[in-house]
Amino acid sequence: MNSTLRAKLMARLMKNAKGFTLIELLVVIVIVGVLSAVAVPTFLNQVRRSRVAEAQSTLSAFGTGQEVYRFDNGVYTGDITDLEGDYVDNTWADGAPNYGIALTNNSADGVLMTATGVGPAYTTDGTVALSCILGLGDQSGSSNVRDGCNL
């Protein structure tokens, strides 16, 4: 008798068991799609902002090194390797491989420094390398110096 009752109870439970309907599954898929459409661009923007912050901090370290070099020698250096070691900590020179630092428009009274992204991950739209420019001395007011980076 015990097994007959148990069999009838299981049959009754299985008869009333229901799964998800197609409409419920579609609603869940639409909700996940909307959340993804909002979250992915926000995430990608944060990645870009972190790369810009990396370029700006690299330029800041080399800019400080340039100012110390000018204080010691009376002129800005035209060779970035003059800054490595004594004026810029090697962790900046070696530890920031994602950006190449270049000096342009160099004069005794000023210099433009550019950090240019290396590799496809450091591009603005997949083709143009991310770059930031810092002007020092008489180059700080130059028309070549942009506010921030080329986003």
C-alpha positions as CSV (number, residue, x, y, z in Angstrom):
1,M,0.0,0.0,0.0
2,N,2.9,2.3,0.8
3,S,4.4,2.0,-2.7
4,T,1.0,2.5,-4.4
5,L,0.5,5.8,-2.5
6,R,4.0,6.9,-3.4
7,A,3.4,6.1,-7.1
8,K,0.1,8.0,-7.2
9,L,1.8,11.0,-5.4
10,M,4.7,11.0,-7.9
11,A,2.2,10.8,-10.9
12,R,0.2,13.7,-9.5
13,L,3.4,15.8,-9.0
14,M,4.6,15.1,-12.5
15,K,1.2,15.9,-14.0
16,N,1.3,19.4,-12.4
17,A,5.0,20.1,-13.1
18,K,5.5,22.9,-15.6
19,G,8.6,24.3,-17.3
20,F,9.4,27.7,-18.7
21,T,7.3,28.9,-21.6
22,L,8.9,30.3,-24.8
23,I,7.6,33.8,-23.9
24,E,9.4,33.7,-20.5
25,L,12.6,32.6,-22.1
26,L,12.4,35.3,-24.8
27,V,11.8,38.0,-22.1
28,V,14.9,36.8,-20.2
29,I,17.0,36.9,-23.4
30,V,15.8,40.4,-24.2
31,I,16.6,41.6,-20.7
32,V,20.1,40.1,-20.9
33,G,20.6,41.8,-24.3
34,V,19.6,45.2,-23.0
35,L,21.9,44.9,-20.0
36,S,24.7,43.9,-22.3
37,A,24.1,46.8,-24.7
38,V,24.4,49.2,-21.7
39,A,27.4,47.5,-20.0
40,V,29.7,46.7,-22.9
41,P,30.2,50.4,-24.1
42,T,30.7,51.5,-20.5
43,F,33.4,48.8,-20.0
44,L,35.1,49.7,-23.2
45,N,35.1,53.4,-22.2
46,Q,36.8,52.5,-18.9
47,V,39.5,50.6,-20.8
48,R,40.1,53.6,-23.0
49,R,40.3,55.9,-20.0
50,S,42.8,53.7,-18.3
51,R,45.0,53.7,-21.4
52,V,44.8,57.5,-21.5
53,A,45.7,57.7,-17.8
54,E,48.7,55.5,-18.5
55,A,49.9,57.8,-21.3
56,Q,49.4,60.9,-19.2
57,S,51.3,59.4,-16.2
58,T,54.1,58.3,-18.5
59,L,54.4,61.8,-19.9
60,S,54.2,63.3,-16.5
61,A,57.1,61.2,-15.3
62,F,59.2,62.1,-18.3
63,G,58.1,65.8,-18.1
64,T,59.3,65.9,-14.5
65,G,62.6,64.3,-15.6
66,Q,62.9,67.0,-18.3
67,E,62.4,69.8,-15.8
68,V,65.1,68.3,-13.4
69,Y,67.5,67.9,-16.4
70,R,66.9,71.5,-17.4
71,F,67.5,72.6,-13.8
72,D,70.8,70.7,-13.7
73,N,72.0,71.5,-17.3
74,G,70.3,74.8,-18.2
75,V,68.6,73.3,-21.3
76,Y,66.1,70.6,-22.2
77,T,67.5,67.4,-23.6
78,G,66.9,66.4,-27.2
79,D,67.6,62.7,-26.5
80,I,65.1,60.8,-24.4
81,T,67.8,58.3,-23.3
82,D,69.5,61.2,-21.4
83,L,66.6,61.1,-19.0
84,E,66.6,57.4,-18.2
85,G,68.3,56.3,-15.0
86,D,69.3,59.6,-13.4
87,Y,66.2,61.7,-14.2
88,V,63.5,59.2,-14.8
89,D,63.1,56.0,-12.8
90,N,63.8,52.9,-15.0
91,T,60.5,51.5,-14.0
92,W,58.9,54.2,-16.1
93,A,61.3,53.7,-18.9
94,D,61.1,49.9,-18.9
95,G,57.7,49.4,-17.2
96,A,55.6,51.4,-19.7
97,P,56.2,49.5,-22.9
98,N,52.8,50.4,-24.3
99,Y,53.9,53.9,-25.2
100,G,56.8,55.3,-27.2
101,I,58.1,58.6,-25.9
102,A,59.4,61.1,-28.6
103,L,60.7,64.6,-28.3
104,T,59.9,67.1,-31.0
105,N,60.2,70.9,-31.5
106,N,63.2,70.8,-29.1
107,S,64.9,74.1,-28.2
108,A,67.0,75.3,-25.3
109,D,63.9,76.9,-23.8
110,G,61.2,74.3,-24.5
111,V,60.3,70.9,-25.8
112,L,57.2,69.0,-27.0
113,M,57.0,65.4,-25.7
114,T,54.6,62.9,-27.3
115,A,53.5,59.5,-26.0
116,T,52.3,57.3,-28.8
117,G,50.6,54.0,-28.3
118,V,52.3,50.8,-29.5
119,G,50.2,47.9,-30.8
120,P,46.6,47.5,-32.0
121,A,45.1,47.7,-28.5
122,Y,46.4,51.3,-28.1
123,T,44.6,52.8,-31.1
124,T,41.6,55.2,-31.1
125,D,39.6,53.4,-33.8
126,G,41.8,50.4,-34.7
127,T,43.9,52.5,-37.1
128,V,45.1,55.7,-35.4
129,A,47.6,55.3,-32.6
130,L,46.5,56.8,-29.3
131,S,48.8,59.8,-28.5
132,C,49.2,62.5,-25.9
133,I,51.3,65.6,-26.1
134,L,53.0,67.6,-23.3
135,G,54.6,71.0,-23.9
136,L,57.3,72.2,-21.6
137,G,58.9,75.7,-21.4
138,D,58.3,77.9,-24.4
139,Q,56.4,75.0,-26.1
140,S,53.7,74.9,-23.4
141,G,51.6,77.4,-25.3
142,S,52.3,75.9,-28.7
143,S,49.3,75.2,-31.0
144,N,50.6,71.7,-31.3
145,V,49.7,71.0,-27.6
146,R,46.3,69.6,-27.3
147,D,44.2,69.5,-24.2
148,G,44.5,65.8,-23.3
149,C,44.8,63.1,-25.9
150,N,43.4,62.2,-29.3
151,L,40.3,60.2,-28.2
